[in-house]
């Protein structure tokens, strides 16, 4: 009886080592998943900030769009205060994007707000490049910066094309581009 009980006592601690190893692996996996979660949360925050900045710029463009087509001079020869040049139009939209980024704690730089070339841009793209601090250890409190990039594009429909129930874009008939309306009749824009 003593021979049989002796080998069992010698092997009794082996399961404990296996359980401790498994617990260490689970804790390490939890820390890694928490780091990924923090990084993804930071990416989502930056993306939301880029989205809101692009929408703010598009709203500013929507409000200023008719002013692009005002005459630069009144009939009396004095400058028209309602007229906006394309440079002013773009600058006001860019400033709106930067303000929206600041309000949402996202660093939007003026150079990261871009517009397509053309007389009256109707699209704006905002890029955000930032770092998110990800906690590395649970007790040490150390963090590691992770680079995060986000991009958002917003487009406006010029006034008079979407709100009135008239289509903003043509379809069929050989032309499939944006439409402008004059006296209730659709016209092709170039």
PyMOL commands that place a pseudoatom at each C-alpha (Angstrom):
pseudoatom trace, name=CA, resn=UNK, resi=1, chain=A, elem=C, hetatm=0, pos=[0.000, 0.000, 0.000]
pseudoatom trace, name=CA, resn=UNK, resi=2, chain=A, elem=C, hetatm=0, pos=[2.812, 2.384, 0.698]
pseudoatom trace, name=CA, resn=UNK, resi=3, chain=A, elem=C, hetatm=0, pos=[4.285, 1.759, -2.770]
pseudoatom trace, name=CA, resn=UNK, resi=4, chain=A, elem=C, hetatm=0, pos=[1.046, 2.709, -4.526]
pseudoatom trace, name=CA, resn=UNK, resi=5, chain=A, elem=C, hetatm=0, pos=[0.411, 5.871, -2.502]
pseudoatom trace, name=CA, resn=UNK, resi=6, chain=A, elem=C, hetatm=0, pos=[3.924, 7.188, -2.909]
pseudoatom trace, name=CA, resn=UNK, resi=7, chain=A, elem=C, hetatm=0, pos=[3.776, 7.755, -6.725]
pseudoatom trace, name=CA, resn=UNK, resi=8, chain=A, elem=C, hetatm=0, pos=[0.425, 9.501, -6.398]
pseudoatom trace, name=CA, resn=UNK, resi=9, chain=A, elem=C, hetatm=0, pos=[1.853, 12.018, -3.914]
pseudoatom trace, name=CA, resn=UNK, resi=10, chain=A, elem=C, hetatm=0, pos=[4.777, 12.815, -6.233]
pseudoatom trace, name=CA, resn=UNK, resi=11, chain=A, elem=C, hetatm=0, pos=[2.460, 13.691, -9.172]
pseudoatom trace, name=CA, resn=UNK, resi=12, chain=A, elem=C, hetatm=0, pos=[-0.132, 15.663, -7.189]
pseudoatom trace, name=CA, resn=UNK, resi=13, chain=A, elem=C, hetatm=0, pos=[1.368, 19.157, -7.881]
pseudoatom trace, name=CA, resn=UNK, resi=14, chain=A, elem=C, hetatm=0, pos=[1.585, 18.820, -11.684]
pseudoatom trace, name=CA, resn=UNK, resi=15, chain=A, elem=C, hetatm=0, pos=[-2.014, 19.901, -12.291]
pseudoatom trace, name=CA, resn=UNK, resi=16, chain=A, elem=C, hetatm=0, pos=[-1.425, 23.063, -10.243]
pseudoatom trace, name=CA, resn=UNK, resi=17, chain=A, elem=C, hetatm=0, pos=[1.429, 24.126, -12.559]
pseudoatom trace, name=CA, resn=UNK, resi=18, chain=A, elem=C, hetatm=0, pos=[-0.802, 23.568, -15.584]
pseudoatom trace, name=CA, resn=UNK, resi=19, chain=A, elem=C, hetatm=0, pos=[-3.668, 25.594, -14.065]
pseudoatom trace, name=CA, resn=UNK, resi=20, chain=A, elem=C, hetatm=0, pos=[-1.299, 28.464, -13.116]
pseudoatom trace, name=CA, resn=UNK, resi=21, chain=A, elem=C, hetatm=0, pos=[0.134, 28.491, -16.648]
pseudoatom trace, name=CA, resn=UNK, resi=22, chain=A, elem=C, hetatm=0, pos=[-3.356, 28.568, -18.146]
pseudoatom trace, name=CA, resn=UNK, resi=23, chain=A, elem=C, hetatm=0, pos=[-4.336, 31.462, -15.831]
pseudoatom trace, name=CA, resn=UNK, resi=24, chain=A, elem=C, hetatm=0, pos=[-1.228, 33.428, -16.896]
pseudoatom trace, name=CA, resn=UNK, resi=25, chain=A, elem=C, hetatm=0, pos=[-2.051, 32.903, -20.576]
pseudoatom trace, name=CA, resn=UNK, resi=26, chain=A, elem=C, hetatm=0, pos=[-5.655, 34.027, -19.997]
pseudoatom trace, name=CA, resn=UNK, resi=27, chain=A, elem=C, hetatm=0, pos=[-4.489, 37.162, -18.159]
pseudoatom trace, name=CA, resn=UNK, resi=28, chain=A, elem=C, hetatm=0, pos=[-2.044, 37.999, -20.955]
pseudoatom trace, name=CA, resn=UNK, resi=29, chain=A, elem=C, hetatm=0, pos=[-4.784, 37.490, -23.550]
pseudoatom trace, name=CA, resn=UNK, resi=30, chain=A, elem=C, hetatm=0, pos=[-7.099, 39.758, -21.572]
pseudoatom trace, name=CA, resn=UNK, resi=31, chain=A, elem=C, hetatm=0, pos=[-4.464, 42.510, -21.468]
pseudoatom trace, name=CA, resn=UNK, resi=32, chain=A, elem=C, hetatm=0, pos=[-3.858, 42.212, -25.216]
pseudoatom trace, name=CA, resn=UNK, resi=33, chain=A, elem=C, hetatm=0, pos=[-7.596, 42.372, -25.969]
pseudoatom trace, name=CA, resn=UNK, resi=34, chain=A, elem=C, hetatm=0, pos=[-7.967, 45.388, -23.667]
pseudoatom trace, name=CA, resn=UNK, resi=35, chain=A, elem=C, hetatm=0, pos=[-5.171, 47.156, -25.582]
pseudoatom trace, name=CA, resn=UNK, resi=36, chain=A, elem=C, hetatm=0, pos=[-6.884, 46.426, -28.906]
pseudoatom trace, name=CA, resn=UNK, resi=37, chain=A, elem=C, hetatm=0, pos=[-10.166, 47.676, -27.447]
pseudoatom trace, name=CA, resn=UNK, resi=38, chain=A, elem=C, hetatm=0, pos=[-8.565, 50.939, -26.350]
pseudoatom trace, name=CA, resn=UNK, resi=39, chain=A, elem=C, hetatm=0, pos=[-6.984, 51.419, -29.775]
pseudoatom trace, name=CA, resn=UNK, resi=40, chain=A, elem=C, hetatm=0, pos=[-10.266, 50.693, -31.568]
pseudoatom trace, name=CA, resn=UNK, resi=41, chain=A, elem=C, hetatm=0, pos=[-12.125, 53.041, -29.208]
pseudoatom trace, name=CA, resn=UNK, resi=42, chain=A, elem=C, hetatm=0, pos=[-9.586, 55.767, -29.989]
pseudoatom trace, name=CA, resn=UNK, resi=43, chain=A, elem=C, hetatm=0, pos=[-9.962, 55.110, -33.729]
pseudoatom trace, name=CA, resn=UNK, resi=44, chain=A, elem=C, hetatm=0, pos=[-13.761, 55.360, -33.429]
pseudoatom trace, name=CA, resn=UNK, resi=45, chain=A, elem=C, hetatm=0, pos=[-13.443, 58.661, -31.530]
pseudoatom trace, name=CA, resn=UNK, resi=46, chain=A, elem=C, hetatm=0, pos=[-11.162, 60.086, -34.211]
pseudoatom trace, name=CA, resn=UNK, resi=47, chain=A, elem=C, hetatm=0, pos=[-13.460, 58.865, -37.006]
pseudoatom trace, name=CA, resn=UNK, resi=48, chain=A, elem=C, hetatm=0, pos=[-16.496, 60.420, -35.355]
pseudoatom trace, name=CA, resn=UNK, resi=49, chain=A, elem=C, hetatm=0, pos=[-14.579, 63.695, -34.983]
pseudoatom trace, name=CA, resn=UNK, resi=50, chain=A, elem=C, hetatm=0, pos=[-13.575, 63.622, -38.665]
pseudoatom trace, name=CA, resn=UNK, resi=51, chain=A, elem=C, hetatm=0, pos=[-17.195, 62.905, -39.656]
pseudoatom trace, name=CA, resn=UNK, resi=52, chain=A, elem=C, hetatm=0, pos=[-18.512, 65.810, -37.587]
pseudoatom trace, name=CA, resn=UNK, resi=53, chain=A, elem=C, hetatm=0, pos=[-15.849, 68.173, -38.958]
pseudoatom trace, name=CA, resn=UNK, resi=54, chain=A, elem=C, hetatm=0, pos=[-16.725, 67.236, -42.554]
pseudoatom trace, name=CA, resn=UNK, resi=55, chain=A, elem=C, hetatm=0, pos=[-20.445, 67.706, -41.908]
pseudoatom trace, name=CA, resn=UNK, resi=56, chain=A, elem=C, hetatm=0, pos=[-19.806, 71.102, -40.271]
pseudoatom trace, name=CA, resn=UNK, resi=57, chain=A, elem=C, hetatm=0, pos=[-17.774, 72.218, -43.284]
pseudoatom trace, name=CA, resn=UNK, resi=58, chain=A, elem=C, hetatm=0, pos=[-20.512, 71.010, -45.649]
pseudoatom trace, name=CA, resn=UNK, resi=59, chain=A, elem=C, hetatm=0, pos=[-23.154, 72.927, -43.663]
pseudoatom trace, name=CA, resn=UNK, resi=60, chain=A, elem=C, hetatm=0, pos=[-21.070, 76.095, -43.912]
pseudoatom trace, name=CA, resn=UNK, resi=61, chain=A, elem=C, hetatm=0, pos=[-20.710, 75.478, -47.652]
pseudoatom trace, name=CA, resn=UNK, resi=62, chain=A, elem=C, hetatm=0, pos=[-24.473, 74.916, -47.943]
pseudoatom trace, name=CA, resn=UNK, resi=63, chain=A, elem=C, hetatm=0, pos=[-25.179, 78.259, -46.281]
pseudoatom trace, name=CA, resn=UNK, resi=64, chain=A, elem=C, hetatm=0, pos=[-22.605, 80.143, -48.369]
pseudoatom trace, name=CA, resn=UNK, resi=65, chain=A, elem=C, hetatm=0, pos=[-23.177, 78.422, -51.717]
pseudoatom trace, name=CA, resn=UNK, resi=66, chain=A, elem=C, hetatm=0, pos=[-25.635, 80.976, -53.171]
pseudoatom trace, name=CA, resn=UNK, resi=67, chain=A, elem=C, hetatm=0, pos=[-23.223, 83.793, -52.314]
pseudoatom trace, name=CA, resn=UNK, resi=68, chain=A, elem=C, hetatm=0, pos=[-20.687, 82.391, -54.782]
pseudoatom trace, name=CA, resn=UNK, resi=69, chain=A, elem=C, hetatm=0, pos=[-23.007, 83.326, -57.626]
pseudoatom trace, name=CA, resn=UNK, resi=70, chain=A, elem=C, hetatm=0, pos=[-23.822, 86.843, -56.453]
pseudoatom trace, name=CA, resn=UNK, resi=71, chain=A, elem=C, hetatm=0, pos=[-22.427, 89.606, -58.631]
pseudoatom trace, name=CA, resn=UNK, resi=72, chain=A, elem=C, hetatm=0, pos=[-19.093, 90.918, -57.374]
pseudoatom trace, name=CA, resn=UNK, resi=73, chain=A, elem=C, hetatm=0, pos=[-20.212, 94.510, -57.973]
pseudoatom trace, name=CA, resn=UNK, resi=74, chain=A, elem=C, hetatm=0, pos=[-23.588, 96.140, -57.517]
pseudoatom trace, name=CA, resn=UNK, resi=75, chain=A, elem=C, hetatm=0, pos=[-25.126, 98.160, -60.360]
pseudoatom trace, name=CA, resn=UNK, resi=76, chain=A, elem=C, hetatm=0, pos=[-23.698, 101.317, -58.793]
pseudoatom trace, name=CA, resn=UNK, resi=77, chain=A, elem=C, hetatm=0, pos=[-20.163, 99.909, -59.080]
pseudoatom trace, name=CA, resn=UNK, resi=78, chain=A, elem=C, hetatm=0, pos=[-19.572, 99.323, -55.375]
pseudoatom trace, name=CA, resn=UNK, resi=79, chain=A, elem=C, hetatm=0, pos=[-18.516, 95.880, -54.094]
pseudoatom trace, name=CA, resn=UNK, resi=80, chain=A, elem=C, hetatm=0, pos=[-21.435, 93.594, -53.286]
pseudoatom trace, name=CA, resn=UNK, resi=81, chain=A, elem=C, hetatm=0, pos=[-21.278, 92.593, -49.576]
pseudoatom trace, name=CA, resn=UNK, resi=82, chain=A, elem=C, hetatm=0, pos=[-23.210, 89.380, -50.340]
pseudoatom trace, name=CA, resn=UNK, resi=83, chain=A, elem=C, hetatm=0, pos=[-20.632, 88.144, -52.856]
pseudoatom trace, name=CA, resn=UNK, resi=84, chain=A, elem=C, hetatm=0, pos=[-18.104, 85.506, -51.767]
pseudoatom trace, name=CA, resn=UNK, resi=85, chain=A, elem=C, hetatm=0, pos=[-15.050, 84.595, -53.774]
pseudoatom trace, name=CA, resn=UNK, resi=86, chain=A, elem=C, hetatm=0, pos=[-14.132, 80.943, -54.082]
pseudoatom trace, name=CA, resn=UNK, resi=87, chain=A, elem=C, hetatm=0, pos=[-11.151, 81.514, -51.760]
pseudoatom trace, name=CA, resn=UNK, resi=88, chain=A, elem=C, hetatm=0, pos=[-13.424, 82.997, -49.068]
pseudoatom trace, name=CA, resn=UNK, resi=89, chain=A, elem=C, hetatm=0, pos=[-15.952, 80.185, -49.581]
pseudoatom trace, name=CA, resn=UNK, resi=90, chain=A, elem=C, hetatm=0, pos=[-13.279, 77.529, -49.056]
pseudoatom trace, name=CA, resn=UNK, resi=91, chain=A, elem=C, hetatm=0, pos=[-11.683, 79.406, -46.128]
pseudoatom trace, name=CA, resn=UNK, resi=92, chain=A, elem=C, hetatm=0, pos=[-15.020, 79.671, -44.289]
pseudoatom trace, name=CA, resn=UNK, resi=93, chain=A, elem=C, hetatm=0, pos=[-15.724, 75.944, -44.768]
pseudoatom trace, name=CA, resn=UNK, resi=94, chain=A, elem=C, hetatm=0, pos=[-12.180, 75.048, -43.673]
pseudoatom trace, name=CA, resn=UNK, resi=95, chain=A, elem=C, hetatm=0, pos=[-12.559, 77.201, -40.528]
pseudoatom trace, name=CA, resn=UNK, resi=96, chain=A, elem=C, hetatm=0, pos=[-15.871, 75.460, -39.732]
pseudoatom trace, name=CA, resn=UNK, resi=97, chain=A, elem=C, hetatm=0, pos=[-14.151, 72.047, -39.966]
pseudoatom trace, name=CA, resn=UNK, resi=98, chain=A, elem=C, hetatm=0, pos=[-11.311, 73.142, -37.682]
pseudoatom trace, name=CA, resn=UNK, resi=99, chain=A, elem=C, hetatm=0, pos=[-13.778, 74.568, -35.119]
pseudoatom trace, name=CA, resn=UNK, resi=100, chain=A, elem=C, hetatm=0, pos=[-15.820, 71.347, -35.169]
pseudoatom trace, name=CA, resn=UNK, resi=101, chain=A, elem=C, hetatm=0, pos=[-12.667, 69.304, -34.625]
pseudoatom trace, name=CA, resn=UNK, resi=102, chain=A, elem=C, hetatm=0, pos=[-11.684, 71.489, -31.675]
pseudoatom trace, name=CA, resn=UNK, resi=103, chain=A, elem=C, hetatm=0, pos=[-15.180, 71.179, -30.140]
pseudoatom trace, name=CA, resn=UNK, resi=104, chain=A, elem=C, hetatm=0, pos=[-14.945, 67.392, -30.413]
pseudoatom trace, name=CA, resn=UNK, resi=105, chain=A, elem=C, hetatm=0, pos=[-11.353, 67.181, -29.128]
pseudoatom trace, name=CA, resn=UNK, resi=106, chain=A, elem=C, hetatm=0, pos=[-10.002, 65.994, -32.471]
pseudoatom trace, name=CA, resn=UNK, resi=107, chain=A, elem=C, hetatm=0, pos=[-6.985, 67.757, -34.008]
pseudoatom trace, name=CA, resn=UNK, resi=108, chain=A, elem=C, hetatm=0, pos=[-8.174, 68.948, -37.422]
pseudoatom trace, name=CA, resn=UNK, resi=109, chain=A, elem=C, hetatm=0, pos=[-5.555, 71.078, -39.151]
pseudoatom trace, name=CA, resn=UNK, resi=110, chain=A, elem=C, hetatm=0, pos=[-6.505, 73.513, -41.909]
pseudoatom trace, name=CA, resn=UNK, resi=111, chain=A, elem=C, hetatm=0, pos=[-4.155, 71.697, -44.337]
pseudoatom trace, name=CA, resn=UNK, resi=112, chain=A, elem=C, hetatm=0, pos=[-6.060, 68.431, -43.702]
pseudoatom trace, name=CA, resn=UNK, resi=113, chain=A, elem=C, hetatm=0, pos=[-9.311, 69.864, -45.098]
pseudoatom trace, name=CA, resn=UNK, resi=114, chain=A, elem=C, hetatm=0, pos=[-9.444, 69.514, -48.887]
pseudoatom trace, name=CA, resn=UNK, resi=115, chain=A, elem=C, hetatm=0, pos=[-11.861, 70.348, -51.683]
pseudoatom trace, name=CA, resn=UNK, resi=116, chain=A, elem=C, hetatm=0, pos=[-12.034, 69.146, -55.291]
pseudoatom trace, name=CA, resn=UNK, resi=117, chain=A, elem=C, hetatm=0, pos=[-10.951, 71.566, -57.977]
pseudoatom trace, name=CA, resn=UNK, resi=118, chain=A, elem=C, hetatm=0, pos=[-13.638, 73.563, -59.700]
pseudoatom trace, name=CA, resn=UNK, resi=119, chain=A, elem=C, hetatm=0, pos=[-15.582, 76.787, -59.605]
pseudoatom trace, name=CA, resn=UNK, resi=120, chain=A, elem=C, hetatm=0, pos=[-17.951, 75.857, -56.789]
pseudoatom trace, name=CA, resn=UNK, resi=121, chain=A, elem=C, hetatm=0, pos=[-16.850, 72.778, -54.820]
pseudoatom trace, name=CA, resn=UNK, resi=122, chain=A, elem=C, hetatm=0, pos=[-19.670, 70.761, -53.291]
pseudoatom trace, name=CA, resn=UNK, resi=123, chain=A, elem=C, hetatm=0, pos=[-17.537, 68.145, -51.534]
pseudoatom trace, name=CA, resn=UNK, resi=124, chain=A, elem=C, hetatm=0, pos=[-15.147, 68.393, -48.590]
pseudoatom trace, name=CA, resn=UNK, resi=125, chain=A, elem=C, hetatm=0, pos=[-12.739, 65.780, -47.212]
pseudoatom trace, name=CA, resn=UNK, resi=126, chain=A, elem=C, hetatm=0, pos=[-11.309, 65.941, -43.697]
pseudoatom trace, name=CA, resn=UNK, resi=127, chain=A, elem=C, hetatm=0, pos=[-8.318, 63.859, -42.618]
pseudoatom trace, name=CA, resn=UNK, resi=128, chain=A, elem=C, hetatm=0, pos=[-7.290, 63.341, -39.004]
pseudoatom trace, name=CA, resn=UNK, resi=129, chain=A, elem=C, hetatm=0, pos=[-3.866, 62.068, -37.946]
pseudoatom trace, name=CA, resn=UNK, resi=130, chain=A, elem=C, hetatm=0, pos=[-3.427, 61.638, -34.217]
pseudoatom trace, name=CA, resn=UNK, resi=131, chain=A, elem=C, hetatm=0, pos=[-2.056, 59.374, -31.517]
pseudoatom trace, name=CA, resn=UNK, resi=132, chain=A, elem=C, hetatm=0, pos=[-4.111, 57.439, -28.988]
pseudoatom trace, name=CA, resn=UNK, resi=133, chain=A, elem=C, hetatm=0, pos=[-2.541, 56.442, -25.684]
pseudoatom trace, name=CA, resn=UNK, resi=134, chain=A, elem=C, hetatm=0, pos=[-3.022, 52.721, -25.000]
pseudoatom trace, name=CA, resn=UNK, resi=135, chain=A, elem=C, hetatm=0, pos=[-2.393, 51.386, -21.493]
pseudoatom trace, name=CA, resn=UNK, resi=136, chain=A, elem=C, hetatm=0, pos=[0.245, 48.661, -21.650]
pseudoatom trace, name=CA, resn=UNK, resi=137, chain=A, elem=C, hetatm=0, pos=[0.359, 47.255, -18.108]
pseudoatom trace, name=CA, resn=UNK, resi=138, chain=A, elem=C, hetatm=0, pos=[-2.389, 46.994, -15.528]
pseudoatom trace, name=CA, resn=UNK, resi=139, chain=A, elem=C, hetatm=0, pos=[-0.286, 47.914, -12.467]
pseudoatom trace, name=CA, resn=UNK, resi=140, chain=A, elem=C, hetatm=0, pos=[2.538, 49.993, -13.914]
pseudoatom trace, name=CA, resn=UNK, resi=141, chain=A, elem=C, hetatm=0, pos=[0.176, 52.505, -15.526]
pseudoatom trace, name=CA, resn=UNK, resi=142, chain=A, elem=C, hetatm=0, pos=[2.471, 52.805, -18.561]
pseudoatom trace, name=CA, resn=UNK, resi=143, chain=A, elem=C, hetatm=0, pos=[0.991, 53.889, -21.866]
pseudoatom trace, name=CA, resn=UNK, resi=144, chain=A, elem=C, hetatm=0, pos=[2.120, 53.538, -25.437]
pseudoatom trace, name=CA, resn=UNK, resi=145, chain=A, elem=C, hetatm=0, pos=[1.117, 55.871, -28.277]
pseudoatom trace, name=CA, resn=UNK, resi=146, chain=A, elem=C, hetatm=0, pos=[-0.648, 54.301, -31.259]
pseudoatom trace, name=CA, resn=UNK, resi=147, chain=A, elem=C, hetatm=0, pos=[-0.988, 56.289, -34.505]
pseudoatom trace, name=CA, resn=UNK, resi=148, chain=A, elem=C, hetatm=0, pos=[-4.609, 56.651, -35.651]
pseudoatom trace, name=CA, resn=UNK, resi=149, chain=A, elem=C, hetatm=0, pos=[-5.821, 57.969, -39.005]
pseudoatom trace, name=CA, resn=UNK, resi=150, chain=A, elem=C, hetatm=0, pos=[-9.379, 58.793, -40.000]
pseudoatom trace, name=CA, resn=UNK, resi=151, chain=A, elem=C, hetatm=0, pos=[-10.962, 60.338, -43.082]
pseudoatom trace, name=CA, resn=UNK, resi=152, chain=A, elem=C, hetatm=0, pos=[-14.457, 61.589, -43.836]
pseudoatom trace, name=CA, resn=UNK, resi=153, chain=A, elem=C, hetatm=0, pos=[-16.051, 63.135, -46.918]
pseudoatom trace, name=CA, resn=UNK, resi=154, chain=A, elem=C, hetatm=0, pos=[-19.273, 65.139, -46.935]
pseudoatom trace, name=CA, resn=UNK, resi=155, chain=A, elem=C, hetatm=0, pos=[-21.090, 66.461, -49.957]
pseudoatom trace, name=CA, resn=UNK, resi=156, chain=A, elem=C, hetatm=0, pos=[-23.777, 69.076, -50.183]
pseudoatom trace, name=CA, resn=UNK, resi=157, chain=A, elem=C, hetatm=0, pos=[-26.523, 69.380, -52.701]
pseudoatom trace, name=CA, resn=UNK, resi=158, chain=A, elem=C, hetatm=0, pos=[-26.716, 72.967, -53.875]
pseudoatom trace, name=CA, resn=UNK, resi=159, chain=A, elem=C, hetatm=0, pos=[-29.799, 74.856, -52.697]
pseudoatom trace, name=CA, resn=UNK, resi=160, chain=A, elem=C, hetatm=0, pos=[-32.830, 74.404, -54.877]
pseudoatom trace, name=CA, resn=UNK, resi=161, chain=A, elem=C, hetatm=0, pos=[-31.966, 70.917, -56.090]
pseudoatom trace, name=CA, resn=UNK, resi=162, chain=A, elem=C, hetatm=0, pos=[-32.842, 68.605, -53.230]
pseudoatom trace, name=CA, resn=UNK, resi=163, chain=A, elem=C, hetatm=0, pos=[-35.305, 70.372, -50.959]
pseudoatom trace, name=CA, resn=UNK, resi=164, chain=A, elem=C, hetatm=0, pos=[-37.925, 71.133, -53.601]
pseudoatom trace, name=CA, resn=UNK, resi=165, chain=A, elem=C, hetatm=0, pos=[-38.594, 67.556, -54.585]
pseudoatom trace, name=CA, resn=UNK, resi=166, chain=A, elem=C, hetatm=0, pos=[-36.854, 68.046, -57.939]
pseudoatom trace, name=CA, resn=UNK, resi=167, chain=A, elem=C, hetatm=0, pos=[-34.049, 65.602, -58.746]
pseudoatom trace, name=CA, resn=UNK, resi=168, chain=A, elem=C, hetatm=0, pos=[-30.515, 66.798, -58.034]
pseudoatom trace, name=CA, resn=UNK, resi=169, chain=A, elem=C, hetatm=0, pos=[-29.021, 64.606, -60.786]
pseudoatom trace, name=CA, resn=UNK, resi=170, chain=A, elem=C, hetatm=0, pos=[-30.187, 63.791, -64.285]
pseudoatom trace, name=CA, resn=UNK, resi=171, chain=A, elem=C, hetatm=0, pos=[-30.646, 60.237, -65.438]
pseudoatom trace, name=CA, resn=UNK, resi=172, chain=A, elem=C, hetatm=0, pos=[-31.124, 58.969, -68.955]
pseudoatom trace, name=CA, resn=UNK, resi=173, chain=A, elem=C, hetatm=0, pos=[-31.259, 60.994, -72.150]
pseudoatom trace, name=CA, resn=UNK, resi=174, chain=A, elem=C, hetatm=0, pos=[-27.464, 61.030, -72.594]
pseudoatom trace, name=CA, resn=UNK, resi=175, chain=A, elem=C, hetatm=0, pos=[-26.665, 63.212, -69.557]
pseudoatom trace, name=CA, resn=UNK, resi=176, chain=A, elem=C, hetatm=0, pos=[-26.275, 61.885, -66.043]
pseudoatom trace, name=CA, resn=UNK, resi=177, chain=A, elem=C, hetatm=0, pos=[-24.733, 64.771, -64.130]
pseudoatom trace, name=CA, resn=UNK, resi=178, chain=A, elem=C, hetatm=0, pos=[-25.883, 67.370, -61.615]
pseudoatom trace, name=CA, resn=UNK, resi=179, chain=A, elem=C, hetatm=0, pos=[-28.780, 69.638, -62.448]
pseudoatom trace, name=CA, resn=UNK, resi=180, chain=A, elem=C, hetatm=0, pos=[-29.403, 73.306, -61.730]
pseudoatom trace, name=CA, resn=UNK, resi=181, chain=A, elem=C, hetatm=0, pos=[-32.854, 74.849, -61.927]
pseudoatom trace, name=CA, resn=UNK, resi=182, chain=A, elem=C, hetatm=0, pos=[-33.871, 78.129, -63.484]
pseudoatom trace, name=CA, resn=UNK, resi=183, chain=A, elem=C, hetatm=0, pos=[-37.505, 79.152, -63.468]
pseudoatom trace, name=CA, resn=UNK, resi=184, chain=A, elem=C, hetatm=0, pos=[-38.447, 75.593, -62.522]
pseudoatom trace, name=CA, resn=UNK, resi=185, chain=A, elem=C, hetatm=0, pos=[-36.713, 73.998, -65.536]
pseudoatom trace, name=CA, resn=UNK, resi=186, chain=A, elem=C, hetatm=0, pos=[-33.711, 71.670, -65.132]
pseudoatom trace, name=CA, resn=UNK, resi=187, chain=A, elem=C, hetatm=0, pos=[-30.423, 72.739, -66.718]
pseudoatom trace, name=CA, resn=UNK, resi=188, chain=A, elem=C, hetatm=0, pos=[-27.151, 70.865, -67.132]
pseudoatom trace, name=CA, resn=UNK, resi=189, chain=A, elem=C, hetatm=0, pos=[-24.245, 72.242, -65.101]
pseudoatom trace, name=CA, resn=UNK, resi=190, chain=A, elem=C, hetatm=0, pos=[-20.678, 72.196, -66.357]
for i in range(1, 190): cmd.bond("trace and resi %d" % i, "trace and resi %d" % (i + 1))
show_as sticks, trace
zoom trace
